[in-house]
């Protein structure tokens, strides 16, 4: 695996993940998610922990980059979009249903919104990583 390509596309993916997360969860779904909490209620932080948010998004981009570069050889926007959408669906259902089964953090309505948001967010991150992987490829 090309380490430089892994790091560059991972950083690109992390940046896209950060801004897509802000768009999807901070703007588009924010009110809906706040109106459909689990019974735990009042669990949102009043101030974000920026270092953790930034590192979480960076590791998300690096995860996509590792999978795309090591196993899937994804170097196009189209393949990255499809792969990202599928991973978004599978991972969000995995996490959300496990959390629903073990905690009161999410409601079923919030899970549905989160799965849709995750598909969109991860499709765009996957596309960005696929696009970044194409840099320097000879046509």
N, CA, C and O atoms as CSV, one atom per row, in Angstrom:
chain,resi,resn,atom,element,x,y,z
A,1,UNK,N,N,0.855,-1.181,0.000
A,1,UNK,CA,C,0.000,0.000,0.000
A,1,UNK,C,C,0.896,1.237,0.000
A,1,UNK,O,O,1.902,1.294,0.707
A,2,UNK,N,N,0.516,2.209,-0.794
A,2,UNK,CA,C,1.235,3.468,-0.890
A,2,UNK,C,C,0.862,4.336,0.324
A,2,UNK,O,O,-0.261,4.831,0.419
A,3,UNK,N,N,1.811,4.513,1.241
A,3,UNK,CA,C,1.544,5.250,2.489
A,3,UNK,C,C,1.188,6.704,2.213
A,3,UNK,O,O,0.301,7.257,2.863
A,4,UNK,N,N,1.869,7.330,1.256
A,4,UNK,CA,C,1.567,8.726,0.948
A,4,UNK,C,C,0.131,8.869,0.447
A,4,UNK,O,O,-0.586,9.777,0.867
A,5,UNK,N,N,-0.284,7.984,-0.440
A,5,UNK,CA,C,-1.649,8.033,-0.959
A,5,UNK,C,C,-2.656,7.776,0.171
A,5,UNK,O,O,-3.697,8.429,0.244
A,6,UNK,N,N,-2.335,6.822,1.047
A,6,UNK,CA,C,-3.188,6.521,2.201
A,6,UNK,C,C,-3.365,7.759,3.074
A,6,UNK,O,O,-4.487,8.101,3.449
A,7,UNK,N,N,-2.263,8.431,3.396
A,7,UNK,CA,C,-2.347,9.598,4.275
A,7,UNK,C,C,-3.054,10.776,3.610
A,7,UNK,O,O,-3.897,11.427,4.228
A,8,UNK,N,N,-2.713,11.048,2.359
A,8,UNK,CA,C,-3.324,12.190,1.672
A,8,UNK,C,C,-4.821,11.978,1.504
A,8,UNK,O,O,-5.613,12.857,1.845
A,9,UNK,N,N,-5.218,10.822,0.981
A,9,UNK,CA,C,-6.653,10.591,0.784
A,9,UNK,C,C,-7.374,10.460,2.123
A,9,UNK,O,O,-8.550,10.808,2.226
A,10,UNK,N,N,-6.681,9.962,3.153
A,10,UNK,CA,C,-7.281,9.894,4.479
A,10,UNK,C,C,-7.531,11.267,5.076
A,10,UNK,O,O,-8.565,11.498,5.702
A,11,UNK,N,N,-6.583,12.180,4.885
A,11,UNK,CA,C,-6.761,13.553,5.371
A,11,UNK,C,C,-7.864,14.255,4.589
A,11,UNK,O,O,-8.683,14.967,5.171
A,12,UNK,N,N,-7.890,14.059,3.265
A,12,UNK,CA,C,-8.977,14.623,2.457
A,12,UNK,C,C,-10.313,14.092,2.965
A,12,UNK,O,O,-11.257,14.857,3.159
A,13,UNK,N,N,-10.391,12.772,3.180
A,13,UNK,CA,C,-11.624,12.174,3.701
A,13,UNK,C,C,-12.002,12.716,5.067
A,13,UNK,O,O,-13.180,12.945,5.340
A,14,UNK,N,N,-11.018,12.924,5.925
A,14,UNK,CA,C,-11.286,13.478,7.252
A,14,UNK,C,C,-11.841,14.888,7.200
A,14,UNK,O,O,-12.759,15.230,7.945
A,15,UNK,N,N,-11.283,15.702,6.322
A,15,UNK,CA,C,-11.781,17.073,6.162
A,15,UNK,C,C,-13.209,17.067,5.627
A,15,UNK,O,O,-14.068,17.800,6.117
A,16,UNK,N,N,-13.455,16.230,4.614
A,16,UNK,CA,C,-14.808,16.129,4.057
A,16,UNK,C,C,-15.776,15.585,5.115
A,16,UNK,O,O,-16.911,16.051,5.217
A,17,UNK,N,N,-15.330,14.606,5.896
A,17,UNK,CA,C,-16.176,14.056,6.959
A,17,UNK,C,C,-16.572,15.127,7.971
A,17,UNK,O,O,-17.725,15.194,8.397
A,18,UNK,N,N,-15.612,15.959,8.351
A,18,UNK,CA,C,-15.882,17.030,9.310
A,18,UNK,C,C,-16.953,17.979,8.782
A,18,UNK,O,O,-17.925,18.272,9.478
A,19,UNK,N,N,-16.777,18.455,7.559
A,19,UNK,CA,C,-17.727,19.424,7.011
A,19,UNK,C,C,-19.071,18.790,6.654
A,19,UNK,O,O,-20.111,19.433,6.796
A,20,UNK,N,N,-19.062,17.552,6.198
A,20,UNK,CA,C,-20.334,16.865,5.925
A,20,UNK,C,C,-21.083,16.581,7.224
A,20,UNK,O,O,-22.310,16.669,7.265
A,21,UNK,N,N,-20.354,16.242,8.278
A,21,UNK,CA,C,-20.990,16.041,9.579
A,21,UNK,C,C,-21.653,17.312,10.070
A,21,UNK,O,O,-22.762,17.283,10.604
A,22,UNK,N,N,-20.959,18.434,9.884
A,22,UNK,CA,C,-21.526,19.735,10.257
A,22,UNK,C,C,-22.787,20.005,9.443
A,22,UNK,O,O,-23.800,20.443,9.988
A,23,UNK,N,N,-22.724,19.743,8.137
A,23,UNK,CA,C,-23.872,19.994,7.273
A,23,UNK,C,C,-25.040,19.060,7.592
A,23,UNK,O,O,-26.168,19.514,7.786
A,24,UNK,N,N,-24.769,17.760,7.644
A,24,UNK,CA,C,-25.843,16.772,7.833
A,24,UNK,C,C,-26.406,16.827,9.250
A,24,UNK,O,O,-27.619,16.932,9.431
A,25,UNK,N,N,-25.527,16.756,10.264
A,25,UNK,CA,C,-26.005,16.674,11.646
A,25,UNK,C,C,-26.118,18.031,12.336
A,25,UNK,O,O,-26.961,18.210,13.215
A,26,UNK,N,N,-25.277,18.985,11.946
A,26,UNK,CA,C,-25.302,20.295,12.580
A,26,UNK,C,C,-26.316,21.248,11.987
A,26,UNK,O,O,-26.705,22.222,12.631
A,27,UNK,N,N,-26.752,20.976,10.758
A,27,UNK,CA,C,-27.721,21.865,10.114
A,27,UNK,C,C,-28.990,21.111,9.713
A,27,UNK,O,O,-30.071,21.394,10.227
A,28,UNK,N,N,-28.856,20.154,8.797
A,28,UNK,CA,C,-30.035,19.505,8.216
A,28,UNK,C,C,-30.830,18.701,9.245
A,28,UNK,O,O,-32.051,18.839,9.318
A,29,UNK,N,N,-30.163,17.867,10.037
A,29,UNK,CA,C,-30.880,16.976,10.960
A,29,UNK,C,C,-30.907,17.450,12.416
A,29,UNK,O,O,-31.485,16.774,13.267
A,30,UNK,N,N,-30.301,18.583,12.713
A,30,UNK,CA,C,-30.173,18.997,14.111
A,30,UNK,C,C,-31.517,19.113,14.824
A,30,UNK,O,O,-31.699,18.517,15.885
A,31,UNK,N,N,-32.440,19.849,14.277
A,31,UNK,CA,C,-33.733,20.020,14.938
A,31,UNK,C,C,-34.496,18.706,15.043
A,31,UNK,O,O,-35.109,18.418,16.071
A,32,UNK,N,N,-34.457,17.912,13.979
A,32,UNK,CA,C,-35.165,16.625,13.999
A,32,UNK,C,C,-34.594,15.710,15.085
A,32,UNK,O,O,-35.344,15.100,15.847
A,33,UNK,N,N,-33.283,15.619,15.150
A,33,UNK,CA,C,-32.662,14.752,16.158
A,33,UNK,C,C,-32.954,15.265,17.572
A,33,UNK,O,O,-33.161,14.468,18.487
A,34,UNK,N,N,-32.970,16.583,17.755
A,34,UNK,CA,C,-33.283,17.137,19.072
A,34,UNK,C,C,-34.738,16.901,19.458
A,34,UNK,O,O,-35.054,16.801,20.643
A,35,UNK,N,N,-35.625,16.810,18.474
A,35,UNK,CA,C,-37.047,16.559,18.750
A,35,UNK,C,C,-37.365,15.078,18.942
A,35,UNK,O,O,-38.467,14.739,19.373
A,36,UNK,N,N,-36.415,14.188,18.628
A,36,UNK,CA,C,-36.652,12.746,18.729
A,36,UNK,C,C,-35.542,12.053,19.514
A,36,UNK,O,O,-34.895,11.137,19.006
A,37,UNK,N,N,-35.326,12.490,20.747
A,37,UNK,CA,C,-34.277,11.837,21.535
A,37,UNK,C,C,-34.787,10.508,22.088
A,37,UNK,O,O,-35.984,10.222,22.058
A,38,UNK,N,N,-33.868,9.718,22.586
A,38,UNK,CA,C,-34.266,8.556,23.358
A,38,UNK,C,C,-34.741,9.035,24.721
A,38,UNK,O,O,-34.788,10.239,24.975
A,39,UNK,N,N,-35.085,8.129,25.574
A,39,UNK,CA,C,-35.603,8.537,26.885
A,39,UNK,C,C,-34.517,9.067,27.814
A,39,UNK,O,O,-34.832,9.639,28.857
A,40,UNK,N,N,-33.244,8.889,27.458
A,40,UNK,CA,C,-32.171,9.449,28.284
A,40,UNK,C,C,-32.291,10.958,28.328
A,40,UNK,O,O,-32.072,11.569,29.374
A,41,UNK,N,N,-32.638,11.572,27.193
A,41,UNK,CA,C,-32.865,13.014,27.123
A,41,UNK,C,C,-31.699,13.849,27.610
A,41,UNK,O,O,-30.847,13.355,28.349
A,42,UNK,N,N,-31.653,15.072,27.217
A,42,UNK,CA,C,-30.677,16.065,27.655
A,42,UNK,C,C,-29.246,15.518,27.713
A,42,UNK,O,O,-28.539,15.701,28.704
A,43,UNK,N,N,-28.836,14.849,26.641
A,43,UNK,CA,C,-27.510,14.229,26.631
A,43,UNK,C,C,-26.497,15.004,25.801
A,43,UNK,O,O,-25.316,14.658,25.787
A,44,UNK,N,N,-26.943,16.044,25.111
A,44,UNK,CA,C,-26.027,16.816,24.275
A,44,UNK,C,C,-25.114,17.682,25.121
A,44,UNK,O,O,-25.530,18.233,26.141
A,45,UNK,N,N,-23.870,17.797,24.690
A,45,UNK,CA,C,-22.920,18.682,25.358
A,45,UNK,C,C,-23.315,20.125,25.072
A,45,UNK,O,O,-23.843,20.430,24.003
A,46,UNK,N,N,-23.061,21.001,26.018
A,46,UNK,CA,C,-23.315,22.416,25.770
A,46,UNK,C,C,-22.197,23.008,24.922
A,46,UNK,O,O,-22.427,23.955,24.170
A,47,UNK,N,N,-20.982,22.458,25.035
A,47,UNK,CA,C,-19.852,22.879,24.204
A,47,UNK,C,C,-19.163,21.638,23.662
A,47,UNK,O,O,-18.955,20.662,24.382
A,48,UNK,N,N,-18.812,21.690,22.380
A,48,UNK,CA,C,-18.156,20.550,21.746
A,48,UNK,C,C,-16.728,20.408,22.234
A,48,UNK,O,O,-16.079,21.389,22.598
A,49,UNK,N,N,-16.248,19.180,22.235
A,49,UNK,CA,C,-14.849,18.888,22.527
A,49,UNK,C,C,-14.168,18.798,21.162
A,49,UNK,O,O,-14.141,17.739,20.534
A,50,UNK,N,N,-13.618,19.932,20.715
A,50,UNK,CA,C,-13.138,20.063,19.344
A,50,UNK,C,C,-12.036,19.089,18.987
A,50,UNK,O,O,-12.036,18.547,17.882
A,51,UNK,N,N,-11.090,18.849,19.895
A,51,UNK,CA,C,-9.998,17.951,19.559
A,51,UNK,C,C,-10.532,16.551,19.269
A,51,UNK,O,O,-10.052,15.882,18.353
A,52,UNK,N,N,-11.519,16.105,20.040
A,52,UNK,CA,C,-12.087,14.774,19.836
A,52,UNK,C,C,-12.889,14.717,18.536
A,52,UNK,O,O,-12.833,13.723,17.813
A,53,UNK,N,N,-13.627,15.773,18.243
A,53,UNK,CA,C,-14.419,15.831,17.011
A,53,UNK,C,C,-13.511,15.817,15.781
A,53,UNK,O,O,-13.787,15.112,14.810
A,54,UNK,N,N,-12.436,16.590,15.824
A,54,UNK,CA,C,-11.501,16.649,14.704
A,54,UNK,C,C,-10.795,15.305,14.524
A,54,UNK,O,O,-10.695,14.809,13.402
A,55,UNK,N,N,-10.310,14.713,15.606
A,55,UNK,CA,C,-9.635,13.418,15.504
A,55,UNK,C,C,-10.596,12.316,15.047
A,55,UNK,O,O,-10.215,11.451,14.260
A,56,UNK,N,N,-11.827,12.345,15.533
A,56,UNK,CA,C,-12.813,11.351,15.102
A,56,UNK,C,C,-13.051,11.398,13.607
A,56,UNK,O,O,-13.129,10.357,12.954
A,57,UNK,N,N,-13.169,12.606,13.058
A,57,UNK,CA,C,-13.363,12.753,11.617
A,57,UNK,C,C,-12.112,12.364,10.836
A,57,UNK,O,O,-12.213,11.767,9.764
A,58,UNK,N,N,-10.945,12.692,11.356
A,58,UNK,CA,C,-9.704,12.297,10.701
A,58,UNK,C,C,-9.604,10.777,10.631
A,58,UNK,O,O,-9.256,10.226,9.586
A,59,UNK,N,N,-9.904,10.101,11.724
A,59,UNK,CA,C,-9.845,8.641,11.724
A,59,UNK,C,C,-10.912,8.027,10.826
A,59,UNK,O,O,-10.710,6.943,10.279
A,60,UNK,N,N,-12.028,8.697,10.671
A,60,UNK,CA,C,-13.033,8.242,9.714
A,60,UNK,C,C,-12.462,8.276,8.298
A,60,UNK,O,O,-12.585,7.304,7.553
A,61,UNK,N,N,-11.843,9.383,7.931
A,61,UNK,CA,C,-11.217,9.492,6.619
A,61,UNK,C,C,-10.115,8.468,6.424
A,61,UNK,O,O,-9.998,7.881,5.349
A,62,UNK,N,N,-9.303,8.245,7.454
A,62,UNK,CA,C,-8.232,7.255,7.360
A,62,UNK,C,C,-8.788,5.834,7.236
A,62,UNK,O,O,-8.195,4.987,6.568
A,63,UNK,N,N,-9.918,5.582,7.878
A,63,UNK,CA,C,-10.554,4.253,7.754
A,63,UNK,C,C,-10.974,4.002,6.316
A,63,UNK,O,O,-10.689,2.944,5.753
A,64,UNK,N,N,-11.653,4.980,5.724
A,64,UNK,CA,C,-12.049,4.839,4.323
A,64,UNK,C,C,-10.816,4.683,3.441
A,64,UNK,O,O,-10.791,3.830,2.554
A,65,UNK,N,N,-9.801,5.496,3.678
A,65,UNK,CA,C,-8.599,5.437,2.868
A,65,UNK,C,C,-7.932,4.069,2.972
A,65,UNK,O,O,-7.476,3.521,1.968
A,66,UNK,N,N,-7.873,3.528,4.157
A,66,UNK,CA,C,-7.254,2.203,4.341
A,66,UNK,C,C,-8.026,1.140,3.557
A,66,UNK,O,O,-7.430,0.342,2.834
A,67,UNK,N,N,-9.338,1.133,3.702
A,67,UNK,CA,C,-10.158,0.145,2.999
A,67,UNK,C,C,-10.051,0.332,1.492
A,67,UNK,O,O,-9.866,-0.638,0.757
A,68,UNK,N,N,-10.167,1.564,1.032
A,68,UNK,CA,C,-10.117,1.857,-0.402
A,68,UNK,C,C,-8.760,1.473,-0.986
A,68,UNK,O,O,-8.699,0.915,-2.082
A,69,UNK,N,N,-7.666,1.764,-0.268
A,69,UNK,CA,C,-6.320,1.518,-0.775
A,69,UNK,C,C,-5.840,0.079,-0.562
A,69,UNK,O,O,-5.213,-0.499,-1.450
A,70,UNK,N,N,-6.122,-0.489,0.579
A,70,UNK,CA,C,-5.573,-1.809,0.921
A,70,UNK,C,C,-6.380,-2.946,0.303
A,70,UNK,O,O,-5.804,-3.908,-0.204
A,71,UNK,N,N,-7.693,-2.846,0.339
A,71,UNK,CA,C,-8.521,-3.980,-0.055
A,71,UNK,C,C,-9.355,-3.742,-1.305
A,71,UNK,O,O,-9.486,-4.640,-2.136
A,72,UNK,N,N,-9.917,-2.554,-1.453
A,72,UNK,CA,C,-10.913,-2.344,-2.511
A,72,UNK,C,C,-10.342,-1.722,-3.780
A,72,UNK,O,O,-10.966,-1.796,-4.839
A,73,UNK,N,N,-9.172,-1.115,-3.688
A,73,UNK,CA,C,-8.561,-0.441,-4.838
A,73,UNK,C,C,-9.532,0.527,-5.514
A,73,UNK,O,O,-9.684,0.525,-6.736
A,74,UNK,N,N,-10.183,1.348,-4.699
A,74,UNK,CA,C,-11.147,2.324,-5.217
A,74,UNK,C,C,-10.417,3.615,-5.564
A,74,UNK,O,O,-9.798,4.249,-4.710
A,75,UNK,N,N,-10.502,3.987,-6.835
A,75,UNK,CA,C,-9.809,5.189,-7.312
A,75,UNK,C,C,-10.718,6.068,-8.161
A,75,UNK,O,O,-10.234,6.872,-8.958
A,76,UNK,N,N,-12.032,5.923,-7.997
A,76,UNK,CA,C,-12.961,6.780,-8.742
A,76,UNK,C,C,-14.011,7.341,-7.795
A,76,UNK,O,O,-14.282,6.784,-6.731
A,77,UNK,N,N,-14.587,8.446,-8.207
A,77,UNK,CA,C,-15.659,9.064,-7.420
A,77,UNK,C,C,-16.868,8.140,-7.352
A,77,UNK,O,O,-17.469,7.982,-6.289
A,78,UNK,N,N,-17.229,7.526,-8.479
A,78,UNK,CA,C,-18.425,6.669,-8.521
A,78,UNK,C,C,-18.286,5.462,-7.598
A,78,UNK,O,O,-19.192,5.169,-6.818
A,79,UNK,N,N,-17.158,4.765,-7.683
A,79,UNK,CA,C,-16.955,3.596,-6.826
A,79,UNK,C,C,-16.866,4.018,-5.359
A,79,UNK,O,O,-17.373,3.320,-4.481
A,80,UNK,N,N,-16.222,5.159,-5.091
A,80,UNK,CA,C,-16.124,5.666,-3.723
A,80,UNK,C,C,-17.481,6.031,-3.152
A,80,UNK,O,O,-17.757,5.781,-1.979
A,81,UNK,N,N,-18.329,6.624,-3.985
A,81,UNK,CA,C,-19.678,6.996,-3.541
A,81,UNK,C,C,-20.476,5.756,-3.159
A,81,UNK,O,O,-21.103,5.713,-2.100
A,82,UNK,N,N,-20.449,4.759,-4.019
A,82,UNK,CA,C,-21.214,3.540,-3.747
A,82,UNK,C,C,-20.682,2.807,-2.519
A,82,UNK,O,O,-21.451,2.374,-1.660
A,83,UNK,N,N,-19.362,2.673,-2.447
A,83,UNK,CA,C,-18.761,2.021,-1.285
A,83,UNK,C,C,-19.052,2.769,0.001
A,83,UNK,O,O,-19.349,2.156,1.027
A,84,UNK,N,N,-18.971,4.085,-0.048
A,84,UNK,CA,C,-19.256,4.902,1.136
A,84,UNK,C,C,-20.701,4.791,1.577
A,84,UNK,O,O,-20.983,4.724,2.773
A,85,UNK,N,N,-21.623,4.771,0.616
A,85,UNK,CA,C,-23.044,4.635,0.957
A,85,UNK,C,C,-23.314,3.292,1.627
A,85,UNK,O,O,-24.042,3.221,2.617
A,86,UNK,N,N,-22.726,2.232,1.084
A,86,UNK,CA,C,-22.934,0.899,1.673
A,86,UNK,C,C,-22.331,0.834,3.073
A,86,UNK,O,O,-22.966,0.328,3.999
A,87,UNK,N,N,-21.097,1.347,3.236
A,87,UNK,CA,C,-20.500,1.358,4.571
A,87,UNK,C,C,-21.307,2.219,5.537
A,87,UNK,O,O,-21.487,1.852,6.698
A,88,UNK,N,N,-21.790,3.359,5.061
A,88,UNK,CA,C,-22.623,4.214,5.907
A,88,UNK,C,C,-23.872,3.488,6.382
A,88,UNK,O,O,-24.240,3.579,7.553
A,89,UNK,N,N,-24.515,2.776,5.488
A,89,UNK,CA,C,-25.715,2.007,5.844
A,89,UNK,C,C,-25.382,0.927,6.865
A,89,UNK,O,O,-26.017,0.844,7.916
A,90,UNK,N,N,-24.393,0.104,6.558
A,90,UNK,CA,C,-24.077,-1.033,7.431
A,90,UNK,C,C,-23.549,-0.598,8.793
A,90,UNK,O,O,-23.961,-1.133,9.822
A,91,UNK,N,N,-22.635,0.376,8.800
A,91,UNK,CA,C,-22.075,0.820,10.080
A,91,UNK,C,C,-23.103,1.541,10.943
A,91,UNK,O,O,-23.164,1.320,12.153
A,92,UNK,N,N,-23.916,2.408,10.324
A,92,UNK,CA,C,-24.901,3.131,11.140
A,92,UNK,C,C,-25.944,2.176,11.708
A,92,UNK,O,O,-26.339,2.312,12.865
A,93,UNK,N,N,-26.391,1.217,10.912
A,93,UNK,CA,C,-27.341,0.228,11.453
A,93,UNK,C,C,-26.697,-0.595,12.565
A,93,UNK,O,O,-27.336,-0.893,13.574
A,94,UNK,N,N,-25.439,-0.957,12.377
A,94,UNK,CA,C,-24.728,-1.721,13.400
A,94,UNK,C,C,-24.652,-0.946,14.714
A,94,UNK,O,O,-25.027,-1.462,15.767
A,95,UNK,N,N,-24.166,0.293,14.649
A,95,UNK,CA,C,-24.016,1.106,15.861
A,95,UNK,C,C,-25.371,1.506,16.449
A,95,UNK,O,O,-25.598,1.365,17.651
A,96,UNK,N,N,-26.255,1.998,15.607
A,96,UNK,CA,C,-27.526,2.523,16.100
A,96,UNK,C,C,-28.396,1.441,16.724
A,96,UNK,O,O,-28.976,1.651,17.789
A,97,UNK,N,N,-28.492,0.302,16.079
A,97,UNK,CA,C,-29.326,-0.761,16.638
A,97,UNK,C,C,-28.724,-1.346,17.911
A,97,UNK,O,O,-29.452,-1.737,18.823
A,98,UNK,N,N,-27.389,-1.406,17.974
A,98,UNK,CA,C,-26.744,-1.848,19.214
A,98,UNK,C,C,-27.008,-0.850,20.335
A,98,UNK,O,O,-27.315,-1.247,21.459
A,99,UNK,N,N,-26.891,0.448,20.035
A,99,UNK,CA,C,-27.168,1.462,21.061
A,99,UNK,C,C,-28.631,1.420,21.479
A,99,UNK,O,O,-28.945,1.567,22.660
A,100,UNK,N,N,-29.528,1.221,20.514
A,100,UNK,CA,C,-30.956,1.148,20.842
A,100,UNK,C,C,-31.239,-0.057,21.734
A,100,UNK,O,O,-32.051,0.018,22.655
A,101,UNK,N,N,-30.572,-1.150,21.456
A,101,UNK,CA,C,-30.781,-2.360,22.243
A,101,UNK,C,C,-30.169,-2.313,23.627
A,101,UNK,O,O,-30.560,-3.088,24.500
A,102,UNK,N,N,-29.204,-1.405,23.850
A,102,UNK,CA,C,-28.492,-1.394,25.125
A,102,UNK,C,C,-28.602,-0.090,25.905
A,102,UNK,O,O,-28.132,-0.011,27.039
A,103,UNK,N,N,-29.220,0.942,25.312
A,103,UNK,CA,C,-29.290,2.234,26.006
A,103,UNK,C,C,-30.579,2.953,25.624
A,103,UNK,O,O,-31.385,2.459,24.836
A,104,UNK,N,N,-30.742,4.115,26.198
A,104,UNK,CA,C,-31.911,4.943,25.873
A,104,UNK,C,C,-31.488,6.260,25.229
A,104,UNK,O,O,-32.155,7.284,25.378
A,105,UNK,N,N,-30.369,6.214,24.511
A,105,UNK,CA,C,-29.838,7.423,23.893
A,105,UNK,C,C,-30.614,7.798,22.644
A,105,UNK,O,O,-30.876,8.980,22.416
A,106,UNK,N,N,-30.990,6.814,21.824
A,106,UNK,CA,C,-31.654,7.075,20.541
A,106,UNK,C,C,-33.074,6.523,20.530
A,106,UNK,O,O,-33.359,5.479,21.117
A,107,UNK,N,N,-33.953,7.246,19.851
A,107,UNK,CA,C,-35.288,6.723,19.571
A,107,UNK,C,C,-35.259,6.049,18.208
A,107,UNK,O,O,-34.305,6.235,17.452
A,108,UNK,N,N,-36.276,5.278,17.881
A,108,UNK,CA,C,-36.338,4.659,16.553
A,108,UNK,C,C,-36.406,5.707,15.448
A,108,UNK,O,O,-35.822,5.520,14.381
A,109,UNK,N,N,-37.118,6.816,15.696
A,109,UNK,CA,C,-37.159,7.909,14.706
A,109,UNK,C,C,-35.765,8.491,14.474
A,109,UNK,O,O,-35.379,8.763,13.337
A,110,UNK,N,N,-35.020,8.677,15.551
A,110,UNK,CA,C,-33.666,9.214,15.426
A,110,UNK,C,C,-32.767,8.233,14.677
A,110,UNK,O,O,-31.905,8.648,13.902
A,111,UNK,N,N,-32.963,6.949,14.902
A,111,UNK,CA,C,-32.180,5.942,14.188
A,111,UNK,C,C,-32.431,6.039,12.691
A,111,UNK,O,O,-31.488,6.017,11.900
A,112,UNK,N,N,-33.681,6.144,12.301
A,112,UNK,CA,C,-34.003,6.262,10.871
A,112,UNK,C,C,-33.331,7.481,10.255
A,112,UNK,O,O,-32.750,7.396,9.172
A,113,UNK,N,N,-33.409,8.613,10.942
A,113,UNK,CA,C,-32.768,9.833,10.437
A,113,UNK,C,C,-31.252,9.672,10.398
A,113,UNK,O,O,-30.605,10.109,9.446
A,114,UNK,N,N,-30.687,9.048,11.424
A,114,UNK,CA,C,-29.247,8.868,11.478
A,114,UNK,C,C,-28.756,7.959,10.352
A,114,UNK,O,O,-27.714,8.228,9.755
A,115,UNK,N,N,-29.484,6.902,10.058
A,115,UNK,CA,C,-29.084,5.995,8.978
A,115,UNK,C,C,-29.069,6.738,7.643
A,115,UNK,O,O,-28.123,6.602,6.867
A,116,UNK,N,N,-30.102,7.515,7.379
A,116,UNK,CA,C,-30.154,8.289,6.131
A,116,UNK,C,C,-29.005,9.309,6.086
A,116,UNK,O,O,-28.318,9.439,5.073
A,117,UNK,N,N,-28.812,10.024,7.191
A,117,UNK,CA,C,-27.716,10.990,7.254
A,117,UNK,C,C,-26.361,10.330,7.086
A,117,UNK,O,O,-25.482,10.876,6.420
A,118,UNK,N,N,-26.188,9.176,7.675
A,118,UNK,CA,C,-24.923,8.456,7.582
A,118,UNK,C,C,-24.651,7.969,6.165
A,118,UNK,O,O,-23.511,8.000,5.703
A,119,UNK,N,N,-25.688,7.524,5.481
A,119,UNK,CA,C,-25.519,7.091,4.087
A,119,UNK,C,C,-25.029,8.267,3.244
A,119,UNK,O,O,-24.079,8.129,2.474
A,120,UNK,N,N,-25.673,9.414,3.390
A,120,UNK,CA,C,-25.296,10.592,2.601
A,120,UNK,C,C,-23.881,11.045,2.953
A,120,UNK,O,O,-23.050,11.243,2.066
A,121,UNK,N,N,-23.611,11.206,4.241
A,121,UNK,CA,C,-22.302,11.666,4.693
A,121,UNK,C,C,-21.209,10.734,4.197
A,121,UNK,O,O,-20.221,11.195,3.624
A,122,UNK,N,N,-21.366,9.439,4.405
A,122,UNK,CA,C,-20.318,8.490,4.047
A,122,UNK,C,C,-20.188,8.284,2.545
A,122,UNK,O,O,-19.107,7.952,2.061
A,123,UNK,N,N,-21.273,8.475,1.801
A,123,UNK,CA,C,-21.170,8.430,0.341
A,123,UNK,C,C,-20.267,9.557,-0.149
A,123,UNK,O,O,-19.443,9.347,-1.040
A,124,UNK,N,N,-20.415,10.746,0.424
A,124,UNK,CA,C,-19.585,11.881,0.013
A,124,UNK,C,C,-18.140,11.686,0.468
A,124,UNK,O,O,-17.215,11.994,-0.284
A,125,UNK,N,N,-17.930,11.180,1.685
A,125,UNK,CA,C,-16.567,10.904,2.154
A,125,UNK,C,C,-15.919,9.835,1.267
A,125,UNK,O,O,-14.764,9.975,0.866
A,126,UNK,N,N,-16.662,8.775,0.966
A,126,UNK,CA,C,-16.132,7.727,0.096
A,126,UNK,C,C,-15.769,8.258,-1.276
A,126,UNK,O,O,-14.749,7.874,-1.848
A,127,UNK,N,N,-16.605,9.141,-1.804
A,127,UNK,CA,C,-16.322,9.758,-3.103
A,127,UNK,C,C,-15.055,10.595,-3.039
A,127,UNK,O,O,-14.228,10.547,-3.950
A,128,UNK,N,N,-14.898,11.367,-1.961
A,128,UNK,CA,C,-13.718,12.221,-1.821
A,128,UNK,C,C,-12.443,11.388,-1.718
A,128,UNK,O,O,-11.423,11.736,-2.314
A,129,UNK,N,N,-12.497,10.304,-0.975
A,129,UNK,CA,C,-11.317,9.441,-0.844
A,129,UNK,C,C,-11.013,8.762,-2.183
A,129,UNK,O,O,-9.852,8.669,-2.579
A,130,UNK,N,N,-12.044,8.292,-2.876
A,130,UNK,CA,C,-11.834,7.707,-4.200
A,130,UNK,C,C,-11.228,8.711,-5.167
A,130,UNK,O,O,-10.322,8.384,-5.934
A,131,UNK,N,N,-11.733,9.928,-5.123
A,131,UNK,CA,C,-11.213,10.999,-5.978
A,131,UNK,C,C,-9.755,11.292,-5.647
A,131,UNK,O,O,-8.920,11.400,-6.545
A,132,UNK,N,N,-9.446,11.419,-4.356
A,132,UNK,CA,C,-8.065,11.699,-3.951
A,132,UNK,C,C,-7.143,10.538,-4.332
A,132,UNK,O,O,-5.976,10.762,-4.651
A,133,UNK,N,N,-7.644,9.319,-4.305
A,133,UNK,CA,C,-6.832,8.167,-4.715
A,133,UNK,C,C,-6.512,8.189,-6.197
A,133,UNK,O,O,-5.547,7.560,-6.633
A,134,UNK,N,N,-7.306,8.903,-6.973
A,134,UNK,CA,C,-7.060,8.968,-8.419
A,134,UNK,C,C,-5.955,9.956,-8.786
A,134,UNK,O,O,-5.463,9.938,-9.914
A,135,UNK,N,N,-5.565,10.810,-7.857
A,135,UNK,CA,C,-4.535,11.811,-8.141
A,135,UNK,C,C,-3.236,11.112,-8.532
A,135,UNK,O,O,-2.761,10.225,-7.822
A,136,UNK,N,N,-2.689,11.503,-9.621
A,136,UNK,CA,C,-1.419,10.949,-10.054
A,136,UNK,C,C,-1.539,9.667,-10.852
A,136,UNK,O,O,-0.539,9.170,-11.370
A,137,UNK,N,N,-2.756,9.115,-10.964
A,137,UNK,CA,C,-2.939,7.910,-11.779
A,137,UNK,C,C,-2.864,8.285,-13.251
A,137,UNK,O,O,-3.394,9.316,-13.664
A,138,UNK,N,N,-2.217,7.464,-14.024
A,138,UNK,CA,C,-2.133,7.703,-15.461
A,138,UNK,C,C,-3.382,7.142,-16.118
A,138,UNK,O,O,-3.780,6.012,-15.839
A,139,UNK,N,N,-3.999,7.927,-16.987
A,139,UNK,CA,C,-5.218,7.506,-17.668
A,139,UNK,C,C,-4.909,6.547,-18.791
A,139,UNK,O,O,-5.821,6.086,-19.478
